[in-house]
Structure formats: structure tokens, C-alpha cells
């Protein structure tokens, strides 16, 4: 029998990054969508007529046995309260990034998860970007030799400020680009090289009318000697490489973004031919100067996150993501804020 999923939130997160994947993965059924806005309710009924439309999340807790998994795609400040409510009702949860607005809140959620014996799966979908999968394979196989520096960029050209909670400076909203895009970049670096020892950051607000950070650079020093340099920006009129990984024997460089977000926004799903496939002219280069050759990009597969959730819940397999990594990411974000404030390198374990 399929696992019955209740999705909370049907903005961009719920409608683009969750519902199309949930309905594409064997073993899952989108049973309910929580959204209050009438236009979003209509959109759910049109695209997912088999799902119940619920106007308030607390209606889920009156019948928790009706669901096997709750997915939280609401604004950031609601992540922890909704996750706690789901766990208290006895239902496992997927929580969109960032899991919480602070590492302390994420730790409290981990404690409740342990007490209730129910998993919390952070939705770090960018682990399944095709270019990141390719970089991970090349690093793991030794094709680059010893990795010296990992450069990663998530840049956009959005010079006009769009009002909303992502532009908020209230700490409870976890607004700004460091929480929004930095959560992805930090998570990818942690997956590859582990918890960093030291953090340095430059955090700026560049756009006229903006109040939240929109241009950030992070330098992470990992314990094995690798340095991760991470850029995130809404003010980049010319985009740098998505990844540039420098090794002792070769490098890997790739530009552009994984196609899955654009495909999902256009209405495609993993069931459609060509989903997750990067165009040949978007492939990266592998090698040393004078001998670099195109390196095909692996297919992207955000649906593999949910396939991993199914295996974890049904078969007791290891979870696709853990709260431990999410907590590390939030600790890096907090260290970055301190670094920028004090103009200093921060020892992550001495905070």
C-alpha cells in the first residue's frame, strides 16, 4: 500500500519542488494538500484531483492515522512548529530547507524526533543535481587526484527587490540569501568534505531597497585540508562557473544550473522523457590544461530523495538526509554571520 502524504504549503516549494516529485515516486500517494489561498486550492484540485484540499494544518492532527508522512513546504518560520506538531501526532516529516531558523531550534527538533522514534528528513534536494552528482563521482573516484579547492556558486541576476518574507530581517523568518541559497551550497560542501573546522564570511546587502543579505561569500576550511569557496548572489550580472573543483591531477569545471528546477516550473515531472538531462553544450570539462575534455553530466534526480524516504520508512534503510547534516549547515550559517560581524575567521567548534 502506498504511503499517504500530506503536503503543507502550495507556494513555489509545494507546487514545484514537492508535489510533482511525490506523485512521481512509486510507493507514495499525495493524499492531502494544505493551503488557504483560494487560487492555490483551485490549482491543487485541477492538477491533483485525488488529493484532499485542507485549509489549515491543524486539521491534519485531528486524524493523524490518515497520513504516513507530512511534508512541510511552508515559510521558514513555520518549519519547526509544524514539524513538532507532526511528530507529536505520530507522523514522520520531511522539512524543506532550512529546517530551522537556528541550530538550537534544529537540535530541539532532533531531540523530539529521538523521543518519538520518528524520522525527520531535511529536504536537501540539491544533492541530486546532475552536476553535483558528477562532481561527487569524480572526487570519489580519484579522477581529480587530491582535491585542493572546491568552488561552488549559486548566482542570479535579480536587481529588483521582490517583497516577501525572504527579504525579512526578523531572525525568525530566516530570510536572506545565506539561508535561502547558502543552505544548498553549505550542505553540498559538507556532504563532500565533512564538517568544516573554520568559517570566514563576507555578507553584504547590495540592492537598492533591500534589507536582507543578497550577496555572500563563504570560505570553509575542512579538516582534510580542502577549502570550499562558496558564492551566492542576487546581483550577479555575469554568472561564474557553477562548480570548479581543483585537484592535484586535474580539475572539473561546469557552468549553468541543473535543468530540473526549470523543468518542474514548466510542468514536467520525472515521468517525462528528458527530465533531469542536461544539454550536451552544458556539460563540464575534465582534465588539465591542454588536455581537458567534455565530461557528460549525470542525470539530475530530485525524485531519488523521495525514493530514499520510501525505503527508510518501509524497509528501515538509511535516510537520504539527516538532521545532523542540517544542524551542521545551520552552525556554519551562524558562524558565517559572526565572522562577517566581527571581520574574523571563526572556529566552528569554539562558538
N, C-alpha and C positions, 0 to 999 in steps of 0.2 A: 504494500500500500504506500502511496506517495506521502511524503511529509507535507503537512499542511502549513503554509507560510502566511503570516500576517505582516504586511508591509506598512510601516508608519511613515507617512510623508510621500507626496507625489509631485514635488517640485522637480528640478533637474536631476537631483540624486535619485529619487524614487523612480521617475519615469524613464530616465536614460540609462542609469548605471545599475539598477537593481531589477525592476520588473521584467525587462526583456531577457535578462540572464536567468532569473528564477524560472521563467516559463520555457526556457530552452534546455534545462538540465533534467535528465531522467531522474525520477525519484522525488521531485519537488512539484508542488501544486500551489499556485497563488490563490489562496482561499479568501483573503480579505485585504483591502487597502484602506488605510485610514487617511482621510483628507477632508478638510472642511470647506474649501472653496468650491462653489457650485460648478465652475468651469472645469476644475480638475476632476470633480466627481463625474461629470459628463464624459471627460476623456477616458477615465477608467472604464466606465460602462461600455464605451464604444470599442475599446481595444481589448478589454478583458471581461467580457460579459459574464463569465463563470465566477468571477470574484465578487464577494460582498463588498459594498461600499459602506464604510463606517465613519461617522463624523467626529468621533472623539476616541482617543486611545484608551481611556479608562473603561470603555465598553468592552474592550478585549478581555480585561481582567475578570469580568463577571462570568465569563465562560472560558477559562484558560485551557480546559481539556479539548477545546475545539481546534487548538493550534499546537503544532510541534516545533515551531521556530518563529521568532519575531525578528524582523529586520527593521532597524532604526535608521531612517534617512531624513530625519527632522533636522532643524537648525542645531548648531553645535551645543548651545546651552541646554538643550533638552536631552542630549545623549545619555548622560549619567542618570538623571531621574527616570527616564523611560526604561533604561536597561535595568535599573534596580527594581522597578515595578514588575518588569517581565520575570526577572529571576525570583522575586518574592512570590509571584503567581505560579512558579514552577516551570517556566518555559525558557529554553536556551535562546541566546540572542546573537545576531550579527549587528555590529555597530559601525556606522560609517566613520571615516577618519575626520578629524582627530577624535579618538574615543572619548576624550575629556578635555576640559579647558586647563587642567593642571595634572601633573604627575601624581599629586596626592589624591585627587579625585579618582584617577585611574587605579591607584593602589587600593582604594576603598572598594571599588568595583571588583577588583581581583579577589579581595577578602570575602566579599559576599558570594562571588562565584564559587569559591572553595567551600564555604559553609553550606551552600545549597547543593553542591555537587553538580552544577550545571555549567556548561562552557559559554564563554563569551568570545566570539570570533571578530577581531578587528578587520574591517574591510579595507585592506591594503591591496587594491586591485592592480596597482602599477607593477607589482611583482610579475604580472603576466603580460606586460607589454612585450611585443616581439623583439624590440631592440634590446631590452633589458635581459630577456631570456638568452639572446645571442651573446651579449657581453658576459653573462654569468657562465655560459658554456665555455667560452674562450678562456676566461680566467680560471675556471675549474680544471680545464684540460691541460693547462700549462702552455697553451699556444702563444701566450704573450711573454712567457718567462715569468720572472718575479715582478709583480705589479708594484710600481712606484707611486703613481698618482692616478686617481680616479676623478675625472672631471664630469660633472653632470649638470645640465641646465634644463630648466622649465621656464621658458621666457615667452612673453606675449607683448603685443603692441595694443594696449588699451589705454590711450591717453586721457579719455574722459572717464570721470568717476561715475559709477553706477550706484545709486543709493541702495542700501540694504544692510542686513546685519553683518555681512562680510567686511563692511567698511567701519564697523563699530570698534571703538577703543575700550569698551567695557570688557574687563577681563573675562567675565562670564560668557561672553559671546565667542571667545577665541577667534576674533576677526583678524584680518591682515593676511598678507601673502605667506608669512612664515608658517602659520598654522595651515593655510589652505594648500599651497604647493610644497612648502617645506616638509610637511608630513610625508609626502611621497618620496622626495629626494633623500631625506634622512633615513627613512625605512629601507630604501634600496641600498644605501651605503652600509647600514647595519647588517642587512642580510648577507652582503658580500664579505665584509671585513670585521664584523663584530662591534661590540660597544666601544666607542672611541674613548681615549684617555683624556684628551684636551679639546677644547672648543674655542674658536675665535670667530667673531661675527661683526659684520658691518650692516646695520639696519637703517634704512632711510625711507622717508616719505617724500616722493618727488612730484607727484601730480598736483596741479592747482586744485584746491578744494578738498584734497584727500586728508584724512586724519589718521588712518591706519597705514602701517608699513606696506609699501608696494615695490620695494627694490632691496634685495637682501643678498649678501654673500656670506657663506659659511666655510670655514676651514676646520676639518676634523682630523686629528692625529690619532690613528689607530695603533693598537699595541704591537702589531707586527711590523710597524714602520711605514705602512701605506698611509698616504694622505689623501683625503677626499676633499675636493673643492666643489662647492655646490652654489649655483646661482639660481635665483628665482626673481622674476621681474614682470611688472605690467607695463614697463616703459621702454622696452627694447624694440627700437625701430628696425634693427637688423639682428636676426637671431644667430647665436653661436651654435656650435655643434651640440646635439642632444647628449651624446657621450663622447669623451675622448679618454681612452684608457691607455696609459703609457706603461710599458713593461720593459724588462731588461733585454728582451729579444725582439719584440715587435709591439706595435700599437694597433688599437681598433678605434676608428672614428666613424660616427654616423650622425646624420643631421635629420631634421624634421621630427614629427611626432608620430607615434604609433597610430594607425588609422582607426582603431576601434571606437574612440570617442566620436569622431565624425560620422562613422558608420551607424552607431547607435542613435545619434541625434537625427540621422536621416531615415530612421525606421528599420534598418537592417538588424538582424539578430544572428547569433551563432549558427542558426539553422540555414542561413542563406549562403549560397556559393560565393566564395571570395571573401567572406568575413575574416577579419584579422590578418589578411595578406597584404604586405607592403609591396608597393610597385617596385619593379626592378631598379628604376632610377633613384629609389630611396634607400637602396642597400648601402651598407657601410664599406669601409676599406680596412683591410687587414694586412699588416706587414711592416717592413722597414722602408726608409726612403729608397726609391728606385726599384723596389720590388713589391710594392703594395698592390693587392688585387681585390676586386669586389668580394665581399663576404655576404652571402644571402642571409636575409633577416628571417628568423624563425617566425612562424605564425603567432600572432597575439591570441590570447585565450583567456579573457576575463571569466568565462564560464567555468574554468578549471577551479577557481576559488570555490564556487558553489558545489561543484562535484566533490571537492575535498570536504566541504561541510557535510554533505550527504554521507560520505564514508566515515567521517568522525562520529556522526550521530548514530548511524546504523551498525557500523562494524567495529567501532572503537579504535579506528585508525588515528594516527597523529593529526592534530588540527592543521589546517592550511596556514593559519597565522595564530600568533599567541599574544596574550596581553603583556607578557614580559617584553616583547619587542616594542609594543605600543608604548609601554611605560618608558623604555629607554628613549624612544623618539621624543616623548614629552620632556624628559630630563634634558635632552640635547637642546630643545627649544628654549627651556628655561635658562640653561647655561648660556645660550646664544644671546638672550635678552640681557643677561647680566654682563656678558662680555662687551656688548655694544654700549651699555650704560656706563661701564667702568673703563672702556677702551683697554681691555686686558684679555689675556688668554686665561680661560677658566679650566681648572682641573675638575673633570666631571664628577669624580668620586669624593671631592672635598667640598662640595656645595653644602 
